[in-house]
Amino acid sequence: MATKTRPAQKKGPTLEAHQVILRPLVTEKGTHMSSHHNAFQFEVSQLATKDEIKVAAEELFGVHVKAVNTQNRLGKSRRFRFRMGKLANWKKAIITLHADSPPIEFF
């Protein structure tokens, strides 16, 4: 008896490229990664998949993406006046470009 596999269906809405990549993360570590390893960090939508992030980066910046790594980051606890609160969870993507691809310019 043969088993049928269903194609993977994405949960959530279909996102446009500008909805997938929200903002660049400009930090010391990110600057080092961009200059030495041709990798750039971005905050992305929590609903975005690696494939969607790759397509969005290629469309928005005109580069050739080699790999996408993602991290789901937990929001930090913060004190707001007399109470403890929590910042929102967010998703981070590290986009590695091919060696022949031009770097992404933020400024």
C-alpha positions in Angstrom: 0.0 0.0 0.0 1.5 3.3 -1.1 1.3 6.3 1.2 0.6 9.7 -0.1 2.4 12.7 1.1 0.7 16.0 1.2 2.6 19.2 0.1 3.5 21.4 3.0 1.0 24.2 3.5 2.1 27.5 5.0 0.3 28.7 8.1 -0.8 32.4 8.2 -1.2 35.0 5.5 0.9 35.5 2.4 3.4 38.3 3.0 4.9 40.9 0.6 8.6 41.4 0.5 8.5 44.6 2.6 6.4 42.8 5.2 8.9 40.0 5.6 12.0 42.1 6.3 11.2 44.7 8.9 14.6 46.4 9.7 18.3 45.8 9.7 20.1 45.1 12.9 23.1 47.3 13.1 25.4 46.1 15.9 29.1 45.5 16.4 28.8 41.8 15.8 26.6 42.4 12.7 29.0 44.9 11.2 31.9 42.4 11.7 29.8 39.6 10.1 29.0 41.9 7.1 32.5 42.9 6.5 34.3 39.6 7.1 31.7 36.9 6.3 29.3 38.7 3.8 26.4 38.0 6.2 23.7 40.6 7.2 21.3 40.5 10.1 17.7 41.6 9.9 14.6 41.6 12.1 11.9 39.7 10.2 8.2 38.8 10.6 7.6 35.9 12.9 5.4 34.3 10.3 8.1 34.4 7.6 9.9 31.2 6.5 13.5 30.9 5.3 12.3 30.6 1.7 10.2 33.8 2.0 13.1 35.6 3.6 15.5 34.6 0.8 13.0 35.7 -1.9 12.3 39.0 -0.1 16.1 39.8 0.3 16.7 39.1 -3.4 13.8 41.2 -4.5 14.4 44.2 -2.2 18.2 44.4 -2.4 19.0 42.8 -5.7 21.5 40.3 -4.2 22.1 36.6 -4.6 21.4 34.8 -1.3 23.5 31.8 -0.4 21.9 30.8 3.0 19.4 32.0 5.6 19.6 31.2 9.3 16.8 32.2 11.7 16.5 32.6 15.4 13.3 33.1 17.4 14.3 35.6 20.2 12.3 35.8 23.4 11.3 39.3 24.7 13.2 40.6 27.7 11.6 41.4 31.0 11.5 45.2 31.7 10.3 47.3 34.5 7.6 49.9 33.6 7.2 52.3 36.5 6.2 50.0 39.4 5.4 46.8 37.5 7.3 44.2 35.6 6.5 43.9 31.9 7.7 41.9 28.9 8.9 43.1 25.5 7.5 41.3 22.5 9.2 38.2 21.1 10.8 38.7 17.7 12.5 36.8 14.9 16.1 37.4 13.7 17.4 36.3 10.3 21.1 36.1 9.2 21.3 36.3 5.4 24.6 35.1 3.9 25.3 36.3 0.4 27.3 34.6 -2.4 30.9 35.9 -2.8 30.1 37.4 -6.2 27.1 39.3 -4.9 27.4 43.0 -4.1 27.1 43.9 -0.4 23.9 45.4 1.0 24.2 49.1 1.7 22.1 50.5 4.6 23.3 54.1 4.6 
